[in-house]
Amino acid sequence: MGGIHTSSLKVKSILKILDEFYPDAKCSLDFEDPLELLISTILSAQCTDERVNKVTPALFEKHRSARAYAEVPIEELEQDIRSTGFYHNKALAIKECCKILANRFNGQVPPDLETLVELPGIGRKTANVVLGNAFGIPGIVVDTHVARLSARLGLTREKDPNKIEQELMALIPKKKWINFSHQLIQHGRTICYARKPKCSICPLRPYCDYGLDESTPKA
């Protein structure tokens, strides 16, 4: 069923199970301040967090401010982040974003969703990652895992990430938004794969509309 028809009892049951199985779920990107998290999240597009975390220590040591990213030659930045893939676009997004941060916000990442999404290369997903994990501001991060699992659990019929986000916000208590995103992402990485999910050992199976055997490939 679509999210607007999902029972509150089902949602509460799902949240309880997620809390039981993933009590310590958190952002898997390594960072020490909002700018580092912003850069890491841009780099994580079409790239694993594990790979990003291998690249960022040297990157963060080399470039310590928004101004530094804004002024570094684009070719040098591309080489610094090359192994994360799509490095041309990522380097350009980082430079353009950091130019605005340096010139308009004194090098600081603004803790405001509407302001963040106006920055080059920053969509709602990246903005919510930064707001939730660097500032503790509630938001639901709709990445590929959250989109897939929320559909399989019958929490939404939407395909557009922004619409999925809105439906989930209406279903999930605001105080749970940050943890809920982390928990679904962890569940997607460990059990509910896109192909051949481990349905036979999934604690959410009683509430899942998908419910295939783990040996059955995704339709």
Short mmCIF file of the C-alpha atoms (twelve columns), coordinates in Angstrom:
data_MODEL
# 
_entry.id   MODEL 
# 
loop_
_atom_site.group_PDB 
_atom_site.id 
_atom_site.type_symbol 
_atom_site.label_atom_id 
_atom_site.label_alt_id 
_atom_site.label_comp_id 
_atom_site.label_asym_id 
_atom_site.label_seq_id 
_atom_site.Cartn_x 
_atom_site.Cartn_y 
_atom_site.Cartn_z 
_atom_site.pdbx_PDB_model_num 
ATOM 1   C CA . MET A 1   0.000  0.000   0.000   1 
ATOM 2   C CA . GLY A 2   1.043  3.591   -0.425  1 
ATOM 3   C CA . GLY A 3   2.434  5.395   2.568   1 
ATOM 4   C CA . ILE A 4   -0.732 7.384   3.316   1 
ATOM 5   C CA . HIS A 5   -2.634 4.103   3.917   1 
ATOM 6   C CA . THR A 6   0.005  2.431   6.063   1 
ATOM 7   C CA . SER A 7   -1.234 1.684   9.566   1 
ATOM 8   C CA . SER A 8   0.427  3.347   12.531  1 
ATOM 9   C CA . LEU A 9   0.703  -0.076  14.188  1 
ATOM 10  C CA . LYS A 10  2.754  -1.401  11.277  1 
ATOM 11  C CA . VAL A 11  5.036  1.631   11.379  1 
ATOM 12  C CA . LYS A 12  5.521  1.290   15.140  1 
ATOM 13  C CA . SER A 13  6.348  -2.404  14.722  1 
ATOM 14  C CA . ILE A 14  8.915  -1.656  12.007  1 
ATOM 15  C CA . LEU A 15  10.530 1.076   14.101  1 
ATOM 16  C CA . LYS A 16  10.698 -1.203  17.134  1 
ATOM 17  C CA . ILE A 17  12.436 -3.949  15.146  1 
ATOM 18  C CA . LEU A 18  14.894 -1.482  13.636  1 
ATOM 19  C CA . ASP A 19  15.728 -0.186  17.118  1 
ATOM 20  C CA . GLU A 20  16.289 -3.738  18.349  1 
ATOM 21  C CA . PHE A 21  18.540 -4.824  15.490  1 
ATOM 22  C CA . TYR A 22  20.329 -1.548  14.723  1 
ATOM 23  C CA . PRO A 23  20.531 0.400   18.003  1 
ATOM 24  C CA . ASP A 24  23.872 1.972   17.098  1 
ATOM 25  C CA . ALA A 25  23.261 2.753   13.420  1 
ATOM 26  C CA . LYS A 26  25.051 5.933   12.374  1 
ATOM 27  C CA . CYS A 27  26.593 7.734   9.437   1 
ATOM 28  C CA . SER A 28  29.449 5.638   8.031   1 
ATOM 29  C CA . LEU A 29  31.333 8.611   6.590   1 
ATOM 30  C CA . ASP A 30  34.277 9.864   8.656   1 
ATOM 31  C CA . PHE A 31  34.233 13.590  9.427   1 
ATOM 32  C CA . GLU A 32  35.054 16.107  12.144  1 
ATOM 33  C CA . ASP A 33  33.042 19.154  11.080  1 
ATOM 34  C CA . PRO A 34  30.141 20.105  8.784   1 
ATOM 35  C CA . LEU A 35  32.401 21.045  5.862   1 
ATOM 36  C CA . GLU A 36  34.162 17.683  5.946   1 
ATOM 37  C CA . LEU A 37  30.811 15.896  5.985   1 
ATOM 38  C CA . LEU A 38  29.556 18.028  3.091   1 
ATOM 39  C CA . ILE A 39  32.622 17.166  1.004   1 
ATOM 40  C CA . SER A 40  32.394 13.475  1.938   1 
ATOM 41  C CA . THR A 41  28.733 13.309  0.991   1 
ATOM 42  C CA . ILE A 42  29.400 14.854  -2.415  1 
ATOM 43  C CA . LEU A 43  32.154 12.283  -2.960  1 
ATOM 44  C CA . SER A 44  29.887 9.410   -1.886  1 
ATOM 45  C CA . ALA A 45  27.664 9.727   -4.972  1 
ATOM 46  C CA . GLN A 46  28.049 6.494   -6.975  1 
ATOM 47  C CA . CYS A 47  30.822 5.480   -4.582  1 
ATOM 48  C CA . THR A 48  31.027 3.431   -1.400  1 
ATOM 49  C CA . ASP A 49  31.506 5.179   1.927   1 
ATOM 50  C CA . GLU A 50  34.465 2.854   2.523   1 
ATOM 51  C CA . ARG A 51  36.232 4.200   -0.546  1 
ATOM 52  C CA . VAL A 52  35.408 7.800   0.392   1 
ATOM 53  C CA . ASN A 53  36.863 7.257   3.863   1 
ATOM 54  C CA . LYS A 54  40.136 6.118   2.290   1 
ATOM 55  C CA . VAL A 55  40.387 9.297   0.221   1 
ATOM 56  C CA . THR A 56  39.295 11.948  2.705   1 
ATOM 57  C CA . PRO A 57  42.040 11.846  5.373   1 
ATOM 58  C CA . ALA A 58  44.673 13.151  2.948   1 
ATOM 59  C CA . LEU A 59  42.111 15.426  1.283   1 
ATOM 60  C CA . PHE A 60  41.063 17.035  4.575   1 
ATOM 61  C CA . GLU A 61  44.674 17.435  5.659   1 
ATOM 62  C CA . LYS A 62  45.519 19.181  2.406   1 
ATOM 63  C CA . HIS A 63  42.445 21.421  2.163   1 
ATOM 64  C CA . ARG A 64  41.413 22.780  5.554   1 
ATOM 65  C CA . SER A 65  38.788 25.352  4.602   1 
ATOM 66  C CA . ALA A 66  36.109 26.214  2.084   1 
ATOM 67  C CA . ARG A 67  38.442 28.885  0.728   1 
ATOM 68  C CA . ALA A 68  41.140 26.258  0.125   1 
ATOM 69  C CA . TYR A 69  38.778 24.142  -1.967  1 
ATOM 70  C CA . ALA A 70  37.582 27.219  -3.817  1 
ATOM 71  C CA . GLU A 71  41.110 28.251  -4.782  1 
ATOM 72  C CA . VAL A 72  42.772 24.911  -5.536  1 
ATOM 73  C CA . PRO A 73  43.305 24.279  -9.276  1 
ATOM 74  C CA . ILE A 74  40.520 22.054  -10.580 1 
ATOM 75  C CA . GLU A 75  43.027 19.581  -12.048 1 
ATOM 76  C CA . GLU A 76  44.702 19.135  -8.672  1 
ATOM 77  C CA . LEU A 77  41.387 18.568  -6.895  1 
ATOM 78  C CA . GLU A 78  40.369 16.055  -9.558  1 
ATOM 79  C CA . GLN A 79  43.501 14.049  -8.875  1 
ATOM 80  C CA . ASP A 80  42.899 14.213  -5.127  1 
ATOM 81  C CA . ILE A 81  39.453 12.618  -5.493  1 
ATOM 82  C CA . ARG A 82  39.964 10.600  -8.681  1 
ATOM 83  C CA . SER A 83  39.392 7.172   -7.107  1 
ATOM 84  C CA . THR A 84  35.868 8.088   -5.970  1 
ATOM 85  C CA . GLY A 85  34.676 8.142   -9.592  1 
ATOM 86  C CA . PHE A 86  32.939 10.897  -11.568 1 
ATOM 87  C CA . TYR A 87  35.759 13.119  -10.341 1 
ATOM 88  C CA . HIS A 88  35.278 15.837  -12.985 1 
ATOM 89  C CA . ASN A 89  31.738 16.603  -11.842 1 
ATOM 90  C CA . LYS A 90  32.521 16.112  -8.160  1 
ATOM 91  C CA . ALA A 91  35.525 18.427  -8.240  1 
ATOM 92  C CA . LEU A 92  33.518 21.106  -10.011 1 
ATOM 93  C CA . ALA A 93  30.644 20.778  -7.519  1 
ATOM 94  C CA . ILE A 94  33.032 21.004  -4.559  1 
ATOM 95  C CA . LYS A 95  34.819 24.084  -5.934  1 
ATOM 96  C CA . GLU A 96  31.649 25.956  -6.878  1 
ATOM 97  C CA . CYS A 97  29.931 25.084  -3.607  1 
ATOM 98  C CA . CYS A 98  32.936 26.119  -1.534  1 
ATOM 99  C CA . LYS A 99  33.287 29.413  -3.423  1 
ATOM 100 C CA . ILE A 100 29.820 30.358  -2.228  1 
ATOM 101 C CA . LEU A 101 30.515 29.143  1.303   1 
ATOM 102 C CA . ALA A 102 33.714 31.180  1.427   1 
ATOM 103 C CA . ASN A 103 32.254 34.339  -0.080  1 
ATOM 104 C CA . ARG A 104 28.760 34.390  1.404   1 
ATOM 105 C CA . PHE A 105 28.915 32.347  4.605   1 
ATOM 106 C CA . ASN A 106 32.394 33.067  5.968   1 
ATOM 107 C CA . GLY A 107 33.444 29.534  5.060   1 
ATOM 108 C CA . GLN A 108 30.785 27.953  7.256   1 
ATOM 109 C CA . VAL A 109 28.151 25.404  6.223   1 
ATOM 110 C CA . PRO A 110 24.729 26.969  6.888   1 
ATOM 111 C CA . PRO A 111 22.458 24.744  9.032   1 
ATOM 112 C CA . ASP A 112 19.426 25.365  6.849   1 
ATOM 113 C CA . LEU A 113 17.882 23.009  4.302   1 
ATOM 114 C CA . GLU A 114 16.580 25.610  1.876   1 
ATOM 115 C CA . THR A 115 19.924 27.393  1.826   1 
ATOM 116 C CA . LEU A 116 21.921 24.199  1.360   1 
ATOM 117 C CA . VAL A 117 19.903 22.931  -1.599  1 
ATOM 118 C CA . GLU A 118 20.620 26.187  -3.434  1 
ATOM 119 C CA . LEU A 119 24.343 25.370  -3.405  1 
ATOM 120 C CA . PRO A 120 25.894 23.721  -6.497  1 
ATOM 121 C CA . GLY A 121 25.881 19.933  -6.306  1 
ATOM 122 C CA . ILE A 122 23.736 19.810  -3.157  1 
ATOM 123 C CA . GLY A 123 20.364 18.072  -3.275  1 
ATOM 124 C CA . ARG A 124 17.971 17.236  -0.460  1 
ATOM 125 C CA . LYS A 125 19.726 13.944  0.273   1 
ATOM 126 C CA . THR A 126 23.113 15.575  0.818   1 
ATOM 127 C CA . ALA A 127 21.541 18.445  2.746   1 
ATOM 128 C CA . ASN A 128 19.723 16.052  5.085   1 
ATOM 129 C CA . VAL A 129 22.881 14.015  5.647   1 
ATOM 130 C CA . VAL A 130 24.741 17.157  6.715   1 
ATOM 131 C CA . LEU A 131 21.920 18.619  8.796   1 
ATOM 132 C CA . GLY A 132 21.197 15.379  10.627  1 
ATOM 133 C CA . ASN A 133 24.737 14.248  11.333  1 
ATOM 134 C CA . ALA A 134 26.613 17.524  11.733  1 
ATOM 135 C CA . PHE A 135 23.882 19.640  13.335  1 
ATOM 136 C CA . GLY A 136 21.361 17.158  14.756  1 
ATOM 137 C CA . ILE A 137 18.565 18.709  12.689  1 
ATOM 138 C CA . PRO A 138 15.942 16.031  11.854  1 
ATOM 139 C CA . GLY A 139 15.562 14.924  8.261   1 
ATOM 140 C CA . ILE A 140 15.063 11.733  6.282   1 
ATOM 141 C CA . VAL A 141 17.836 10.796  3.882   1 
ATOM 142 C CA . VAL A 142 16.442 9.043   0.817   1 
ATOM 143 C CA . ASP A 143 19.316 7.176   -0.791  1 
ATOM 144 C CA . THR A 144 19.000 4.001   -2.879  1 
ATOM 145 C CA . HIS A 145 18.644 1.818   0.233   1 
ATOM 146 C CA . VAL A 146 15.947 3.946   1.867   1 
ATOM 147 C CA . ALA A 147 14.030 4.197   -1.406  1 
ATOM 148 C CA . ARG A 148 14.196 0.432   -2.006  1 
ATOM 149 C CA . LEU A 149 13.312 -0.636  1.524   1 
ATOM 150 C CA . SER A 150 10.510 1.855   2.037   1 
ATOM 151 C CA . ALA A 151 8.900  0.540   -1.155  1 
ATOM 152 C CA . ARG A 152 9.339  -3.106  -0.161  1 
ATOM 153 C CA . LEU A 153 7.870  -2.396  3.261   1 
ATOM 154 C CA . GLY A 154 4.854  -0.759  1.676   1 
ATOM 155 C CA . LEU A 155 5.584  2.658   3.151   1 
ATOM 156 C CA . THR A 156 5.420  4.390   -0.229  1 
ATOM 157 C CA . ARG A 157 4.581  3.813   -3.863  1 
ATOM 158 C CA . GLU A 158 6.509  6.848   -5.005  1 
ATOM 159 C CA . LYS A 159 9.642  6.629   -7.155  1 
ATOM 160 C CA . ASP A 160 10.820 10.227  -6.864  1 
ATOM 161 C CA . PRO A 161 13.167 10.636  -3.852  1 
ATOM 162 C CA . ASN A 162 11.612 13.956  -2.829  1 
ATOM 163 C CA . LYS A 163 8.117  12.454  -2.806  1 
ATOM 164 C CA . ILE A 164 9.374  9.409   -0.893  1 
ATOM 165 C CA . GLU A 165 10.912 11.766  1.657   1 
ATOM 166 C CA . GLN A 166 7.630  13.616  2.116   1 
ATOM 167 C CA . GLU A 167 5.636  10.408  2.585   1 
ATOM 168 C CA . LEU A 168 8.123  9.015   5.095   1 
ATOM 169 C CA . MET A 169 8.114  12.298  7.016   1 
ATOM 170 C CA . ALA A 170 4.350  11.954  7.368   1 
ATOM 171 C CA . LEU A 171 4.661  8.382   8.661   1 
ATOM 172 C CA . ILE A 172 7.742  8.450   10.892  1 
ATOM 173 C CA . PRO A 173 7.858  10.492  14.119  1 
ATOM 174 C CA . LYS A 174 10.182 13.463  13.647  1 
ATOM 175 C CA . LYS A 175 12.434 12.437  16.547  1 
ATOM 176 C CA . LYS A 176 13.139 9.166   14.691  1 
ATOM 177 C CA . TRP A 177 13.951 10.629  11.271  1 
ATOM 178 C CA . ILE A 178 17.748 10.610  11.592  1 
ATOM 179 C CA . ASN A 179 18.011 7.133   13.138  1 
ATOM 180 C CA . PHE A 180 15.396 5.695   10.801  1 
ATOM 181 C CA . SER A 181 17.489 6.674   7.786   1 
ATOM 182 C CA . HIS A 182 20.655 5.155   9.280   1 
ATOM 183 C CA . GLN A 183 18.832 1.966   10.247  1 
ATOM 184 C CA . LEU A 184 17.288 1.406   6.816   1 
ATOM 185 C CA . ILE A 185 20.640 2.057   5.152   1 
ATOM 186 C CA . GLN A 186 22.364 -0.466  7.436   1 
ATOM 187 C CA . HIS A 187 19.598 -3.017  6.837   1 
ATOM 188 C CA . GLY A 188 19.906 -2.487  3.090   1 
ATOM 189 C CA . ARG A 189 23.649 -3.026  3.232   1 
ATOM 190 C CA . THR A 190 23.516 -6.169  5.343   1 
ATOM 191 C CA . ILE A 191 20.249 -8.001  4.542   1 
ATOM 192 C CA . CYS A 192 17.854 -6.315  2.112   1 
ATOM 193 C CA . TYR A 193 20.044 -6.240  -0.982  1 
ATOM 194 C CA . ALA A 194 18.719 -4.953  -4.296  1 
ATOM 195 C CA . ARG A 195 19.240 -8.445  -5.737  1 
ATOM 196 C CA . LYS A 196 18.845 -11.645 -3.734  1 
ATOM 197 C CA . PRO A 197 17.868 -10.095 -0.399  1 
ATOM 198 C CA . LYS A 198 18.240 -12.383 2.622   1 
ATOM 199 C CA . CYS A 199 14.513 -12.611 3.244   1 
ATOM 200 C CA . SER A 200 14.775 -15.872 5.200   1 
ATOM 201 C CA . ILE A 201 16.681 -14.150 8.028   1 
ATOM 202 C CA . CYS A 202 15.074 -10.709 7.774   1 
ATOM 203 C CA . PRO A 203 13.434 -9.522  11.016  1 
ATOM 204 C CA . LEU A 204 11.180 -7.203  9.007   1 
ATOM 205 C CA . ARG A 205 9.764  -9.960  6.818   1 
ATOM 206 C CA . PRO A 206 6.344  -10.059 8.578   1 
ATOM 207 C CA . TYR A 207 5.834  -6.437  7.534   1 
ATOM 208 C CA . CYS A 208 7.366  -6.659  4.059   1 
ATOM 209 C CA . ASP A 209 5.355  -6.624  0.828   1 
ATOM 210 C CA . TYR A 210 8.336  -8.088  -1.037  1 
ATOM 211 C CA . GLY A 211 9.039  -11.221 1.004   1 
ATOM 212 C CA . LEU A 212 10.946 -13.309 -1.525  1 
ATOM 213 C CA . ASP A 213 13.245 -16.183 -0.693  1 
ATOM 214 C CA . GLU A 214 16.842 -15.054 -0.570  1 
ATOM 215 C CA . SER A 215 17.565 -17.364 -3.524  1 
ATOM 216 C CA . THR A 216 15.028 -15.570 -5.726  1 
ATOM 217 C CA . PRO A 217 16.478 -12.688 -7.764  1 
ATOM 218 C CA . LYS A 218 14.765 -9.348  -7.759  1 
ATOM 219 C CA . ALA A 219 11.968 -9.105  -10.292 1 
# 
